[in-house]
Amino acid sequence: MQRSQYLQHLKDGSSYDLLVIGGGATGCGVALDAASRGLKVALVEKNDFAEGTSSRSTKLVHGGVRYLEMAVKKLDRVQYNLVKDGLRERYTLLKNAPHLSNRLALVTPLYRWIDVPYVFAGLKLYDILAGKRSVGHSCLLSRKEVLRRFPTVKAEGLKAGVLYYDGQFHDARMALSLALTAAQQGAVIANHVAVKDLIKDGSKICGVQLCDSLTGKTWQVRAKGVINATGPFTDQIRRLDNPQVPKILSASSGIHIILDKRFAPPDTGLMIPQTEDGRVLFVLPWEDHALVGTTDEPAEISEHPKPLEAEIAYLLRHVTRYFNLSVERSDVKAVWSGLRPLVSDPQAVDTARLARDHILDLSPTGLLTIAGGKWTTYRKMAEDTVDHALKNFQLSPAIPACQTEGLAIIGGATYAEKGDLELSRKYGFDTDVAAYLNRTYGDQAEHIAILAKEDGGRRLVENHPVLEAEVLYAVRHEMAERVIDVLARRMPLALLDTQAARTAAPRVMEIMQTELGWDERRCKEEELLTEIRLTEAL
């Protein structure tokens, strides 16, 4: 269904078992869990699905090497359990969304002999905690082997290295796919719909007042339970319930920069375990480019945090320190900033040391808040949330137990790793286009291929595998409502190459104007908003 059809359902006076606020990793995961148990579910998101933090991660599916170090050093059970949950959920995500995720080898270069046993022991413990859900075994690498695997790493002073494995994924597509899979299970989903207020019957919440962010029209929807899954904006929704409620969440900013693929081999990433101020830094292959991140600084909460030049300089300085390649500010093809929601003491300063664990909070009026956590554990967070909702909202689903541990995400059910060969053979796509479509859409890729036949498989922009047909598909089947929805989240172009996205934007708008019937005023609005996002902050 298209967005307009979902909006009709939201406006028809129906009451829902659960209404979920927030279309990021957590909210989409909660909607899928609840819908797959047979509950009547609605999900609303103020902006686009994954427009916030959930599309601006390091693209890693991981247990958390840094958290494990803290757990051991401080005998911290919270951090330890967070790692165990992360490793278990890493395995599940890779299994349920094989098209959007993959195993990734990571090398840690070591420049002091004293670090070799320490780092190796820590990563072996990481393997042990994963148990039968391991995605690969750590091993020591000689200096020669480190340079073979990662030829651009700085050789001077290099002693050895450690190889370990984690997962990698496409975060924005994953969140969208969770929402679409929830819809397959019966959920009503709507992006660009904001919650303006909570409706109460006496002292208890019984629904929400909604506003279409694109038209300004408002209406009410009733629900037995309302779930606040808004990430960094958790406290904003909590204050709709009680303006005096104390904060439970703070945030840190993390920026990522994109460089040319020469900075990272196609199958191996680099993990720098300790920068000048004790942080972990990654240089990763992603979508035929090199992703470098991340920073970790206390931050004010905003919808589109702007990357700071000081943070970009910080990352470039460390790339220069660990590579034989020179890198300048002009080498940065794209940059974005995201907020990590941290359940913490708001007075805390060192956000790198705060647990990324999640909490559940039920207010006296019945607002259920899920806060904290990280992308990798979205499914476990959703399971815990729905279990809590069943108990506290007196819900009786057709299937009481969680179903998502073995539930394939849309595109993953019959995905074939070598499906790109069939796409090339059947539709004549170039190798890079076929590979991109297969890993982006999985077993749904042929739908885009059929659309692409009508225009000869035209690319949106040179040197990138994204197609004009994807814009049509995004509008017709993936609820894309803005040009930036397409450029930054239905496809990764804006996250990879700002200038390429700027070049593609007019054609994207032309296609969307035809499909959605935009007038001249709306086109001007889209042109302005797109440029703001590409120039200032995605």
C-alpha positions in Angstrom: 0.0 0.0 0.0 1.0 3.6 -0.4 1.2 6.2 2.4 -2.2 7.7 1.4 -3.9 4.3 2.0 -2.3 3.9 5.4 -3.4 7.4 6.3 -7.0 6.5 5.4 -6.8 3.6 7.9 -5.4 5.9 10.6 -8.3 8.3 10.0 -11.2 5.8 9.8 -11.9 5.9 13.6 -10.4 2.5 14.3 -8.9 1.8 17.7 -5.5 -0.1 18.0 -4.0 -2.4 20.6 -0.7 -0.5 20.3 0.3 2.8 18.8 4.1 3.1 18.4 5.7 6.5 18.2 9.0 6.5 16.3 10.1 5.0 13.0 13.7 4.2 13.8 15.3 0.9 14.6 13.4 0.5 17.9 10.0 1.7 16.8 10.0 -0.4 13.6 11.2 -3.4 15.6 8.4 -3.0 18.2 5.8 -2.6 15.4 7.0 -5.8 13.7 7.1 -7.8 16.9 3.7 -6.7 18.0 2.1 -7.2 14.6 3.7 -10.7 14.1 2.0 -11.7 17.4 -1.4 -10.7 15.9 -1.9 -7.4 17.7 -3.6 -4.5 15.9 -0.7 -2.0 15.6 -0.1 1.5 14.2 3.3 3.1 13.8 3.9 6.8 13.2 7.1 8.7 12.5 7.4 12.5 12.5 9.9 12.6 9.6 10.9 9.7 7.4 11.6 6.1 8.6 15.2 6.1 10.0 15.7 9.8 9.2 17.3 10.3 12.6 20.0 8.3 14.3 19.0 5.0 12.7 20.4 6.0 9.3 23.6 7.5 10.7 25.3 4.6 12.4 28.7 3.1 11.7 26.9 0.3 9.8 28.3 -2.4 12.1 26.3 -5.2 13.7 28.4 -5.9 16.8 28.5 -7.0 20.3 30.6 -4.1 21.4 34.4 -4.6 21.8 34.7 -1.4 23.8 31.9 -2.5 26.2 33.6 -5.8 26.7 36.8 -4.0 27.8 34.9 -1.9 30.3 33.0 -5.0 31.6 36.3 -6.8 32.3 38.2 -3.8 33.7 35.4 -2.7 36.0 33.6 -6.0 36.5 30.5 -4.3 35.1 27.7 -6.8 34.6 25.6 -4.3 32.7 28.3 -3.9 30.1 28.9 -7.7 30.1 25.3 -8.5 29.4 25.1 -5.9 26.8 27.9 -7.6 24.9 26.3 -11.0 25.2 23.0 -9.7 24.0 24.7 -7.9 21.1 26.6 -11.1 20.0 23.4 -13.1 20.0 21.4 -10.5 18.2 24.2 -10.0 15.7 23.8 -13.6 14.6 20.0 -13.2 14.3 20.2 -10.0 12.3 22.6 -11.6 9.8 20.3 -14.6 9.5 17.0 -12.7 9.1 18.3 -10.0 6.7 21.0 -11.6 4.7 20.7 -9.2 1.8 21.2 -6.1 4.0 24.0 -7.5 6.1 27.2 -9.5 5.8 30.1 -10.8 7.8 33.1 -8.4 7.8 36.7 -9.1 8.7 38.4 -6.4 10.8 42.1 -5.9 11.4 43.5 -4.2 14.5 47.1 -3.0 13.8 49.3 -3.0 16.8 52.4 -0.8 17.2 53.6 -2.0 20.6 54.5 -5.5 21.5 52.9 -5.1 24.9 49.5 -4.6 23.3 49.6 -7.8 21.3 48.6 -10.3 24.1 46.1 -7.8 25.6 44.2 -7.1 22.5 44.3 -10.8 21.3 43.0 -12.0 24.6 40.2 -9.5 24.6 39.1 -10.5 21.1 39.3 -14.2 21.9 37.0 -13.6 24.8 34.7 -11.8 22.3 34.7 -15.1 20.3 34.0 -17.2 23.4 31.0 -15.1 24.4 29.5 -15.5 20.9 29.7 -19.3 21.3 27.9 -21.2 18.6 26.7 -17.9 17.2 30.2 -16.9 16.2 30.7 -15.4 12.8 34.4 -16.1 12.7 37.4 -16.8 14.9 40.0 -14.2 15.9 43.7 -14.9 15.1 47.1 -13.2 15.4 48.5 -11.7 12.2 52.1 -11.1 11.5 53.3 -7.7 10.4 53.6 -9.0 6.8 50.0 -10.4 6.9 48.6 -7.1 8.2 50.1 -5.2 5.3 48.9 -7.8 2.8 45.3 -7.5 4.0 45.4 -3.7 4.5 48.2 -2.4 2.2 47.5 1.2 3.0 48.0 1.0 6.7 51.1 2.7 8.1 54.0 0.2 8.1 56.4 2.2 10.3 56.6 0.7 13.8 53.9 -1.9 13.0 54.6 -5.0 15.1 51.6 -7.3 14.4 47.9 -7.4 14.2 44.7 -9.2 15.3 42.0 -10.3 12.9 38.4 -10.7 14.2 34.9 -10.7 12.7 31.8 -8.7 13.2 28.7 -7.9 11.0 28.0 -5.0 8.7 24.6 -3.8 7.4 22.7 -1.1 5.6 20.9 0.7 8.5 18.5 2.9 6.7 17.2 0.1 4.4 17.0 -2.2 7.5 14.7 0.2 9.3 12.5 0.7 6.2 12.4 -3.1 5.7 11.4 -3.7 9.3 8.5 -1.2 8.8 7.4 -2.8 5.5 7.6 -6.3 7.1 5.5 -5.0 10.0 3.0 -3.8 7.4 3.0 -7.3 5.8 2.1 -8.6 9.2 -0.9 -6.2 9.4 0.5 -3.1 10.9 -0.6 0.4 9.7 2.6 2.5 9.2 2.9 6.1 8.3 6.0 8.4 7.9 5.8 12.2 8.1 3.1 12.0 10.8 3.9 13.7 14.1 2.4 13.1 17.5 1.2 16.5 18.8 -0.4 15.4 22.1 -1.4 12.4 24.2 -5.2 11.9 24.7 -6.3 10.9 28.2 -9.5 9.4 29.5 -9.4 10.5 33.1 -5.9 9.9 34.3 -5.0 7.3 31.6 -3.7 7.7 28.1 -6.1 6.4 25.5 -4.7 7.7 22.3 -2.8 10.4 20.5 -3.4 13.5 18.4 -1.6 13.2 15.1 -0.6 15.8 12.5 0.3 15.1 8.9 3.7 16.8 8.6 3.2 17.4 4.9 -0.3 18.9 5.0 -0.7 20.2 8.6 -4.0 18.2 8.9 -4.7 16.8 12.4 -6.8 14.0 13.8 -7.0 11.6 16.7 -6.3 7.9 17.0 -7.3 5.8 20.0 -5.2 2.9 21.3 -5.1 0.6 24.4 -1.4 1.2 24.7 1.0 4.0 23.5 4.7 3.2 23.1 7.3 5.9 23.1 10.2 4.7 20.9 11.7 8.0 19.8 15.4 7.5 20.5 17.0 10.9 21.3 13.6 12.5 21.5 12.3 10.3 24.2 12.0 13.0 26.8 10.0 15.3 24.4 7.3 12.7 24.3 7.5 12.0 28.0 6.9 15.7 28.6 3.7 15.6 26.6 2.5 13.2 29.3 4.0 15.1 32.2 5.8 18.4 31.7 7.6 18.1 35.0 9.1 14.6 34.4 12.9 14.4 35.0 15.1 13.6 32.0 16.2 10.0 31.6 18.2 10.4 28.5 21.3 12.3 27.3 23.0 12.1 23.9 26.4 12.1 22.3 27.1 12.9 18.7 29.0 10.7 16.3 30.1 11.8 12.9 31.2 9.7 9.9 33.1 10.7 6.8 33.2 9.0 3.5 36.4 8.7 1.5 37.3 7.1 -1.8 37.5 3.2 -1.7 41.3 3.3 -1.9 41.3 3.8 1.8 39.7 0.4 2.6 40.0 -2.9 0.8 36.6 -4.3 -0.3 36.5 -7.1 2.2 38.4 -5.9 5.3 37.9 -3.1 7.8 40.4 -1.5 10.2 39.7 -1.1 13.9 41.9 1.3 15.8 41.4 0.3 19.5 42.6 3.5 21.1 42.9 7.0 19.6 44.7 9.9 21.3 41.8 10.3 23.7 41.0 6.7 24.2 38.2 6.2 21.7 37.7 3.4 19.2 37.9 4.3 15.5 36.9 2.3 12.4 37.8 2.5 8.7 35.4 0.3 6.9 34.5 -0.7 3.3 30.9 0.3 2.6 29.1 0.5 -0.7 32.3 0.7 -2.7 33.7 3.6 -0.5 35.6 3.9 2.7 33.6 4.9 5.9 35.5 6.4 8.7 34.1 7.0 12.2 33.2 7.8 14.8 33.5 10.7 17.2 31.8 10.6 20.6 31.0 14.0 22.1 28.2 15.2 24.5 25.6 16.9 22.3 22.4 18.9 22.3 19.5 17.0 20.9 18.3 18.2 17.5 16.6 16.5 14.5 19.4 17.1 12.1 22.7 17.6 14.0 25.3 19.4 12.0 28.7 17.9 11.7 31.4 20.2 13.1 34.6 20.9 11.3 36.6 20.1 14.4 35.1 16.6 14.4 35.9 16.1 10.7 39.5 17.3 11.4 39.7 14.8 14.3 38.9 11.9 11.9 41.2 13.1 9.2 44.0 13.4 11.6 43.7 9.8 12.7 43.4 8.6 9.1 46.7 10.3 8.4 48.2 8.9 11.5 47.4 5.3 10.6 47.7 5.3 6.8 50.5 5.9 4.3 48.1 7.8 2.2 47.7 11.6 2.5 44.2 12.8 3.1 42.8 16.3 2.9 39.4 17.9 3.7 38.7 18.0 0.0 38.9 14.1 -0.1 35.8 13.9 2.0 32.9 12.9 -0.3 30.2 13.0 2.3 29.8 13.5 6.1 26.9 13.0 8.4 26.2 13.2 12.1 24.0 11.1 14.3 22.9 11.2 18.0 23.4 8.2 20.3 20.6 8.1 22.9 22.1 7.2 26.3 20.1 6.3 29.3 22.2 8.1 31.9 22.7 10.7 34.5 22.2 13.9 32.5 25.1 15.5 34.4 27.6 12.9 33.1 30.4 14.2 30.9 32.2 11.2 29.5 29.6 9.7 27.2 32.0 7.1 25.9 31.7 5.3 29.2 28.0 5.2 29.5 26.2 1.9 28.9 24.2 1.5 25.7 21.7 -0.7 27.6 18.0 -0.1 27.3 15.4 0.6 29.9 11.6 0.3 30.0 9.6 2.9 31.9 5.8 2.9 32.4 4.4 6.3 33.5 1.5 6.5 36.0 -0.8 7.5 33.1 0.3 4.5 30.9 3.0 5.8 28.5 5.4 3.0 27.9 8.9 4.3 27.0 11.7 2.2 25.6 15.0 4.1 25.6 18.7 3.5 25.1 20.1 0.5 23.5 21.8 0.2 20.1 21.0 -0.9 16.5 22.3 -4.4 17.0 19.9 -5.2 19.8 16.8 -3.7 18.3 15.0 -7.0 18.1 15.6 -7.9 21.8 14.6 -4.4 22.8 11.4 -4.8 20.8 10.7 -8.2 22.4 11.1 -6.8 25.9 8.9 -3.9 25.1 6.0 -5.9 23.7 6.2 -8.4 26.5 5.9 -5.5 28.9 3.0 -4.0 26.9 1.1 -7.3 27.0 1.3 -7.4 30.8 0.5 -3.8 31.5 -2.1 -3.0 28.8 -4.0 -6.3 29.4 -3.6 -7.4 25.7 -4.3 -10.9 24.5 -2.6 -11.5 21.2 -3.3 -14.5 19.0 0.3 -15.6 19.5 1.6 -14.6 23.0 5.3 -15.5 22.3 7.8 -13.4 20.3 8.0 -14.5 16.6 10.8 -12.4 15.3 13.9 -14.5 16.1 13.2 -16.6 13.0 11.2 -14.1 10.9 12.9 -13.1 7.7 12.9 -9.4 6.9 11.3 -8.4 3.5 13.8 -9.2 0.8 15.5 -11.9 2.8 13.3 -14.9 2.6 14.6 -16.4 -0.7 17.6 -14.1 -1.1 20.5 -15.7 -3.2 24.0 -14.4 -2.5 24.8 -14.8 -6.2 21.4 -13.5 -7.4 23.3 -10.6 -9.1 24.4 -13.1 -11.8 20.8 -13.9 -12.7 20.0 -10.2 -12.7 22.8 -9.5 -15.2 21.9 -12.5 -17.4 18.2 -11.8 -17.5 18.1 -8.0 -17.6 21.5 -7.1 -19.0 22.6 -5.0 -16.0 26.2 -4.0 -15.5 28.0 -6.0 -12.9 28.0 -3.1 -10.3 24.3 -2.4 -10.8 23.3 -6.1 -10.5 25.4 -6.5 -7.3 23.9 -3.3 -5.8 20.3 -4.3 -6.6 20.8 -7.8 -5.2 22.2 -6.7 -1.9 19.9 -3.7 -1.5 16.5 -5.4 -2.3 17.3 -9.1 -1.9 14.5 -11.3 -3.3 12.6 -8.1 -4.3 15.2 -6.9 -6.7 13.4 -8.2 -9.8 10.6 -5.7 -9.2 13.1 -2.9 -9.7 14.6 -4.7 -12.7 11.2 -4.9 -14.4 10.6 -1.2 -13.9 14.2 -0.5 -15.2 13.4 -2.4 -18.5 11.0 0.4 -19.4 13.8 3.1 -19.4 16.7 0.9 -20.4 18.1 0.7 -16.8 19.1 4.4 -16.8 21.5 5.4 -13.9 20.6 8.5 -11.9 24.2 9.7 -12.0 27.5 8.5 -13.5 29.9 6.3 -11.5 27.1 5.1 -9.1 24.9 2.0 -9.5 21.6 3.7 -8.5 18.8 3.7 -11.0 16.0 6.0 -12.0 13.7 3.0 -11.6 14.4 2.9 -7.9 12.8 6.3 -7.6 9.6 5.0 -9.1 9.7 1.9 -6.8 10.4 4.1 -3.7 7.4 6.2 -4.4 5.0 3.4 -5.3 6.1 0.8 -2.8 8.3 2.3 -0.1 6.4 5.4 0.9 9.1 7.9 -0.2 7.5 11.4 0.1 10.4 13.7 -0.3 13.4 13.9 -2.6 15.8 13.5 0.3 13.8 10.4 1.4 15.0 8.8 -1.8 18.5 10.2 -2.0 19.5 9.5 1.7 17.4 6.5 2.8 15.8 4.5 -0.1 19.2 4.6 -1.7 22.6 5.5 0.0 23.7 8.1 -2.6 23.5 11.2 -0.3 25.5 9.3 2.4 28.2 8.4 0.0 28.7 11.4 -2.3 27.1 14.7 -1.6 27.9 16.2 -5.0 26.5 13.1 -6.9 23.3 13.4 -4.8 23.1 17.1 -5.7 23.5 16.2 -9.4 20.8 13.5 -9.2 18.3 15.6 -7.2 16.6 17.4 -10.2 15.8 14.1 -11.9 14.6 12.6 -8.7 12.2 15.5 -8.2 11.0 15.3 -11.8 10.1 11.7 -11.4 8.4 12.3 -8.0 6.5 15.3 -9.4 5.0 13.2 -12.1 4.2 10.3 -9.8 2.8 12.4 -6.9 1.3 15.3 -8.8 3.4 18.0 -7.1 2.6 21.6 -8.0 5.2 24.3 -8.5 5.0 25.4 -4.9 5.8 21.9 -3.7 8.7 21.5 -6.2 10.2 24.8 -4.9 9.8 23.5 -1.3 11.5 20.2 -2.2 14.4 22.0 -4.0 15.1 24.2 -1.0 14.8 21.4 1.6 17.0 19.1 -0.5 19.8 21.7 -0.7 19.6 22.4 3.0 19.9 18.7 3.9 22.8 18.2 1.4 24.6 21.3 2.5 24.1 21.4 6.3 23.0 18.1 7.7 21.4 15.0 6.4 
